[in-house]
Amino acid sequence: MSNGPRCVAPSGVGNGCGLVQTLGAFIRAVRLGQGLSLSDLARRAYLSKAYLSMVERDARVPSDSVRRNLAEALGVDLPRSPGSSESADTQQREVFSRKPHQ
């Protein structure tokens, strides 16, 4: 059993085996898979080309609102970042909405 990175990309996106190790790599792989240029995606997600490039190189961590814009522009669900307020809020709602075991 491998202790490698978890698969966060659909099969065929990423390094040939469906694995993408970072959010930036995932965004870039999906963008290229859709035939979009950096300029195209930046315009669709309301970002500067320079900022999007930094996100794809993992030089910047996008905010939750930027992540939503990118997800919508690409038509995909982006993997959640572990420390984002959105993921913490979602986890909290899931904990309180679960039915007790009977």
C-alpha atoms as an extended CHARMM CRD file, in Angstrom:
* protein
*
       102  EXT
         1         1  MET       CA              0.0000000000        0.0000000000        0.0000000000  PROA      1               0.0000000000
         2         2  SER       CA              1.4120000000        3.3750000000       -1.0350000000  PROA      2               0.0000000000
         3         3  ASN       CA              1.7350000000        6.2980000000        1.3410000000  PROA      3               0.0000000000
         4         4  GLY       CA              1.8370000000        8.7380000000       -1.6060000000  PROA      4               0.0000000000
         5         5  PRO       CA             -0.4230000000       11.7400000000       -2.1440000000  PROA      5               0.0000000000
         6         6  ARG       CA             -4.1740000000       11.2810000000       -2.2770000000  PROA      6               0.0000000000
         7         7  CYS       CA             -5.7910000000       11.5440000000       -5.6700000000  PROA      7               0.0000000000
         8         8  VAL       CA             -7.6480000000       14.8430000000       -6.0100000000  PROA      8               0.0000000000
         9         9  ALA       CA             -8.0360000000       14.8570000000       -9.7740000000  PROA      9               0.0000000000
        10        10  PRO       CA            -10.1830000000       12.9030000000      -12.1560000000  PROA      10              0.0000000000
        11        11  SER       CA             -8.4440000000       10.1250000000      -14.0400000000  PROA      11              0.0000000000
        12        12  GLY       CA             -6.3490000000       11.4890000000      -16.8810000000  PROA      12              0.0000000000
        13        13  VAL       CA             -5.7150000000       14.8720000000      -15.2430000000  PROA      13              0.0000000000
        14        14  GLY       CA             -2.3170000000       15.3900000000      -13.7230000000  PROA      14              0.0000000000
        15        15  ASN       CA              0.8760000000       13.4010000000      -13.9600000000  PROA      15              0.0000000000
        16        16  GLY       CA             -0.3880000000       10.5730000000      -16.1250000000  PROA      16              0.0000000000
        17        17  CYS       CA             -1.8240000000        8.4570000000      -13.3030000000  PROA      17              0.0000000000
        18        18  GLY       CA             -4.5680000000       10.8540000000      -12.2350000000  PROA      18              0.0000000000
        19        19  LEU       CA             -2.6440000000       12.2370000000       -9.2510000000  PROA      19              0.0000000000
        20        20  VAL       CA             -2.1920000000       15.9450000000       -8.6450000000  PROA      20              0.0000000000
        21        21  GLN       CA             -0.2240000000       16.8570000000       -5.5560000000  PROA      21              0.0000000000
        22        22  THR       CA             -1.1650000000       20.5330000000       -5.0990000000  PROA      22              0.0000000000
        23        23  LEU       CA             -4.1360000000       22.8130000000       -5.6730000000  PROA      23              0.0000000000
        24        24  GLY       CA             -2.1180000000       24.9000000000       -8.1300000000  PROA      24              0.0000000000
        25        25  ALA       CA             -1.1750000000       21.8180000000      -10.1480000000  PROA      25              0.0000000000
        26        26  PHE       CA             -4.8170000000       20.7090000000      -10.1560000000  PROA      26              0.0000000000
        27        27  ILE       CA             -6.0190000000       24.0920000000      -11.4460000000  PROA      27              0.0000000000
        28        28  ARG       CA             -3.3280000000       24.1410000000      -14.1430000000  PROA      28              0.0000000000
        29        29  ALA       CA             -4.0770000000       20.5560000000      -15.2270000000  PROA      29              0.0000000000
        30        30  VAL       CA             -7.8080000000       21.2400000000      -15.5290000000  PROA      30              0.0000000000
        31        31  ARG       CA             -7.1920000000       24.5500000000      -17.3390000000  PROA      31              0.0000000000
        32        32  LEU       CA             -4.8710000000       22.9130000000      -19.8660000000  PROA      32              0.0000000000
        33        33  GLY       CA             -7.2230000000       19.9470000000      -20.2180000000  PROA      33              0.0000000000
        34        34  GLN       CA             -9.9860000000       22.3540000000      -21.2170000000  PROA      34              0.0000000000
        35        35  GLY       CA             -7.7130000000       24.1210000000      -23.7030000000  PROA      35              0.0000000000
        36        36  LEU       CA             -7.8150000000       27.4120000000      -21.7970000000  PROA      36              0.0000000000
        37        37  SER       CA             -4.9490000000       29.8620000000      -21.7310000000  PROA      37              0.0000000000
        38        38  LEU       CA             -3.8680000000       31.5450000000      -18.5210000000  PROA      38              0.0000000000
        39        39  SER       CA             -5.4650000000       34.7540000000      -19.8390000000  PROA      39              0.0000000000
        40        40  ASP       CA             -8.7530000000       32.9690000000      -20.6010000000  PROA      40              0.0000000000
        41        41  LEU       CA             -9.0940000000       31.5310000000      -17.0990000000  PROA      41              0.0000000000
        42        42  ALA       CA             -7.9500000000       34.7400000000      -15.4060000000  PROA      42              0.0000000000
        43        43  ARG       CA            -10.6280000000       36.6940000000      -17.2800000000  PROA      43              0.0000000000
        44        44  ARG       CA            -13.3460000000       34.1200000000      -16.4810000000  PROA      44              0.0000000000
        45        45  ALA       CA            -12.4000000000       34.0360000000      -12.7690000000  PROA      45              0.0000000000
        46        46  TYR       CA            -11.9820000000       37.8280000000      -12.4390000000  PROA      46              0.0000000000
        47        47  LEU       CA             -8.2770000000       37.5200000000      -11.5790000000  PROA      47              0.0000000000
        48        48  SER       CA             -5.1140000000       39.0620000000      -12.9320000000  PROA      48              0.0000000000
        49        49  LYS       CA             -2.9910000000       36.7880000000      -15.0820000000  PROA      49              0.0000000000
        50        50  ALA       CA             -0.0450000000       37.3550000000      -12.7110000000  PROA      50              0.0000000000
        51        51  TYR       CA             -2.0610000000       36.3060000000       -9.6400000000  PROA      51              0.0000000000
        52        52  LEU       CA             -3.4440000000       33.1970000000      -11.3550000000  PROA      52              0.0000000000
        53        53  SER       CA              0.0750000000       32.2300000000      -12.3730000000  PROA      53              0.0000000000
        54        54  MET       CA              1.1970000000       32.5190000000       -8.7430000000  PROA      54              0.0000000000
        55        55  VAL       CA             -1.7400000000       30.3330000000       -7.6260000000  PROA      55              0.0000000000
        56        56  GLU       CA             -0.8560000000       27.6800000000      -10.2160000000  PROA      56              0.0000000000
        57        57  ARG       CA              2.7720000000       27.7130000000       -9.0280000000  PROA      57              0.0000000000
        58        58  ASP       CA              1.5970000000       27.4970000000       -5.3860000000  PROA      58              0.0000000000
        59        59  ALA       CA              3.2520000000       30.8300000000       -4.6400000000  PROA      59              0.0000000000
        60        60  ARG       CA             -0.1030000000       32.1610000000       -3.3780000000  PROA      60              0.0000000000
        61        61  VAL       CA             -2.9310000000       30.4690000000       -1.5030000000  PROA      61              0.0000000000
        62        62  PRO       CA             -6.2600000000       31.6600000000       -2.8960000000  PROA      62              0.0000000000
        63        63  SER       CA             -9.0050000000       32.8510000000       -0.5710000000  PROA      63              0.0000000000
        64        64  ASP       CA            -12.2940000000       30.9650000000       -0.4150000000  PROA      64              0.0000000000
        65        65  SER       CA            -13.9360000000       33.5440000000       -2.7260000000  PROA      65              0.0000000000
        66        66  VAL       CA            -11.1390000000       33.1930000000       -5.3090000000  PROA      66              0.0000000000
        67        67  ARG       CA            -11.4470000000       29.3980000000       -5.0610000000  PROA      67              0.0000000000
        68        68  ARG       CA            -15.1940000000       29.6790000000       -5.7540000000  PROA      68              0.0000000000
        69        69  ASN       CA            -14.5230000000       31.9160000000       -8.7910000000  PROA      69              0.0000000000
        70        70  LEU       CA            -11.9520000000       29.4490000000      -10.1360000000  PROA      70              0.0000000000
        71        71  ALA       CA            -14.2330000000       26.4600000000       -9.5440000000  PROA      71              0.0000000000
        72        72  GLU       CA            -17.0980000000       28.1710000000      -11.3450000000  PROA      72              0.0000000000
        73        73  ALA       CA            -14.8810000000       29.3030000000      -14.2270000000  PROA      73              0.0000000000
        74        74  LEU       CA            -13.5290000000       25.7650000000      -14.6730000000  PROA      74              0.0000000000
        75        75  GLY       CA            -16.8340000000       24.0020000000      -13.9940000000  PROA      75              0.0000000000
        76        76  VAL       CA            -15.2780000000       21.7350000000      -11.3410000000  PROA      76              0.0000000000
        77        77  ASP       CA            -15.2330000000       21.2770000000       -7.5870000000  PROA      77              0.0000000000
        78        78  LEU       CA            -11.8510000000       22.2890000000       -6.1980000000  PROA      78              0.0000000000
        79        79  PRO       CA            -10.3360000000       20.2890000000       -3.3510000000  PROA      79              0.0000000000
        80        80  ARG       CA            -10.7720000000       22.1920000000       -0.0770000000  PROA      80              0.0000000000
        81        81  SER       CA             -7.7710000000       23.5870000000        1.7010000000  PROA      81              0.0000000000
        82        82  PRO       CA             -7.4320000000       22.1360000000        5.2150000000  PROA      82              0.0000000000
        83        83  GLY       CA             -7.3420000000       25.5020000000        6.9770000000  PROA      83              0.0000000000
        84        84  SER       CA            -10.0490000000       27.3250000000        5.0760000000  PROA      84              0.0000000000
        85        85  SER       CA            -12.9230000000       28.7950000000        7.0350000000  PROA      85              0.0000000000
        86        86  GLU       CA            -15.3460000000       27.3210000000        4.5250000000  PROA      86              0.0000000000
        87        87  SER       CA            -14.1640000000       23.7750000000        5.1350000000  PROA      87              0.0000000000
        88        88  ALA       CA            -14.2730000000       24.2490000000        8.9050000000  PROA      88              0.0000000000
        89        89  ASP       CA            -17.8130000000       25.6170000000        8.6480000000  PROA      89              0.0000000000
        90        90  THR       CA            -18.8700000000       22.7050000000        6.4450000000  PROA      90              0.0000000000
        91        91  GLN       CA            -17.3390000000       20.1930000000        8.8570000000  PROA      91              0.0000000000
        92        92  GLN       CA            -19.1160000000       21.8270000000       11.7920000000  PROA      92              0.0000000000
        93        93  ARG       CA            -22.4770000000       21.6980000000        9.9930000000  PROA      93              0.0000000000
        94        94  GLU       CA            -21.9290000000       18.0250000000        9.1640000000  PROA      94              0.0000000000
        95        95  VAL       CA            -21.1890000000       17.1980000000       12.8000000000  PROA      95              0.0000000000
        96        96  PHE       CA            -24.3430000000       18.9230000000       14.0370000000  PROA      96              0.0000000000
        97        97  SER       CA            -26.5850000000       17.5950000000       11.2750000000  PROA      97              0.0000000000
        98        98  ARG       CA            -25.7740000000       13.9090000000       11.7550000000  PROA      98              0.0000000000
        99        99  LYS       CA            -28.4680000000       11.7200000000       13.2170000000  PROA      99              0.0000000000
       100       100  PRO       CA            -27.5450000000        9.8850000000       16.4000000000  PROA      100             0.0000000000
       101       101  HSD       CA            -26.9340000000        6.1620000000       16.1710000000  PROA      101             0.0000000000
       102       102  GLN       CA            -29.9860000000        4.1300000000       17.0970000000  PROA      102             0.0000000000
